[in-house]
Amino acid sequence: MSKFVLRAVMLCAAGLVSMGAASAQVKAAVVNIQKAILETAEIKKAQSGLEAKYRPRQAELEKMQKELADMQAQLESGKLNPQAAQDVQTRGQRRQREAQRMAEDLQGDVDRERNDILQAAGQRMTEVIRKMAEERGLDMVVDVSTTLYFKPALELTSEAIAAYDKAHPVK
């Protein structure tokens, strides 16, 4: 019986040693993928482009909101006769619905375009990181959001940004 126990202990110990040796050879790195994508020159330029593209619609929405505030001030002043107050209120309700629709359309358009840009950049960043991992002989690259602890020397975020900017220069 003691020979059986001794063999089992030796087999377990051998298995643990071989598992430890295998895991000691894994080379890993950490990347903050969100930061890496958002800090690329391409995304910064795209953000500026989105702001410029949608600025006229944003200005029109702000103009409508000012107009609504003016109508509200007229109603609160008490200087309007009942018919005029009713007309201002009706116009205000109509403009409020228009402003609401315009704001929703604007936000939807901006969100769609931003998501398309970020999705494409995310795919390109994944390829850049994969290439970096292959060049460095890394077995694994994990996102910082899923990592409890890592040594700062393992982080590749700034290098990934530089590699992305080099591979995908802004035009």
N, C-alpha and C positions, 0 to 999 in steps of 0.2 A: 504494500500500500504506500509506503514512504517513497519508493522508487517512482511510482505513478505521480505523486504530488510533486516530487523534485523535478520530473520531466515537464510537468505542466507549468511550474514556476519558471523553468528555464525557457520554455517556448514563449511564454508571455513576455518575459524579459527581452528575449531576442526580437520579438515583434515590436515591442516598445522602442527598442534601440533603432531598429530599421525605420520605424515611422518617424522618430525624432530626426534621424539623418535625412530623410526625404523632405521633411518640412523645413529643415534648416537651410535647404538649398533653394527655396522659393524666393524669388526676387519680386518685390512689390513696390508700388509707388502710389501716391495719393494726389488727386486733382480736385479742385473746387470747380466743377464743370460749369455751374451757373456763372460764377465770377469770370471764368475763362472766356465764356461766350460773350458776356456783356461788356468785357473790356477790350474786345478786338476792335481794331480800327474800322473794320467793315460795319460792325453794329453801331458804333458811335456815329459814323457817317449816315447810316440808315435812319437812326433816331433823329438826326438833324433834318434829313430829307422828309421824314414823316411830319415833323413839326411844321416845316415850310409848306408841305403839300396841304395840310389840313388847317393851316392858320386862317385862311379866308373864311372857311366854314365856322371856325371857332369864333372869329370876330363877328360874324353874322349872328351867331347864337348869343354872344355877349350883348350885342345891340338889341336883340329881342328881349333879353332879360332886363336891360335898362329901361326899355319901353314899358315893360310890365311893372317895373318899380315906379315909373312915372304915373302910370294909370292907377296904381294902388295909392300913391300919394294924393292924386286928384280925388279919389273916393274918400280918403280919410280927412281931406281938408274940410268937407262939409259945405263947400261953396257951389256945388252942382245942384241944379233942380232935380227932382225925382226922375224925370225922363232922361236927362243927360247922364245921371248916375247909372241908370239902367243900361243905357247905350255903352258907356265906358265899361261897365261890368261884363256885358255880353262880349264886347270886343276883347276884353282882357281874358275871358275864359277861352275864347277861340285862339288867341295868341299863345296862351299858356299851353294848350294842346299842341299847337304847331311847334312851340319851343321844346316841349317834351319829346315829340317825334323827332325833331331835328337833333336833339341831344342823344337820343337812343341810336339814331342812324349814324351819327358821327362816331359815337363810341364803338358801335359795331364794326364800322369800316376800319377804324384805327386798330381795334383789337384783331380783326381778321388779318390785316396786312402785317401787323407786328408779329403775330403768331406764325405766319408763313415765313417771314424773314428769320425768326428765331429757330424755327424747325429746320430750315435749310442750313443755317449756320451750325446748329447742333449736330447735324449729320456730318458736315465737313469737319467740325471739331473732333468728333468721334474718330474719324479717319486719321486726322493729324495725330491724335493721342495714340491710336493703334500703331501708326508708323513709328512714333517715338519709342513706344514700348518694344517693338521689334528691333529697332536699331540699338537699344540699350540692353537687350536680352531680358526684359522684364517678363515675368510670368503672369502678373496681375496688376491692374491699375483700378483702384476703387475711388469712388467719390467721397469727398470729405464729409458729406452729410450722413453717410452710413458708417463712419469710422469713429469709434470711441476715443482712440488714442493713436497717435503716430509721431514719430520723430520728425521735426521740421525738415530735416535733410531729405526726407522721402517725398516732399511735396514738389510737384512739377507744374503748378498752375501758371506761374509767370513764364516758364519755358514753353508751355503749351500756347500761351497767348502770342509769344514771339514767333513760334513756329507757324501758327495759323496766319499771322500777319504776313509772314514771308511767303507762305504757300498761296495765300489769297490776298494779294495786294489790292488796296483801294484804288479805284479808277477815277 
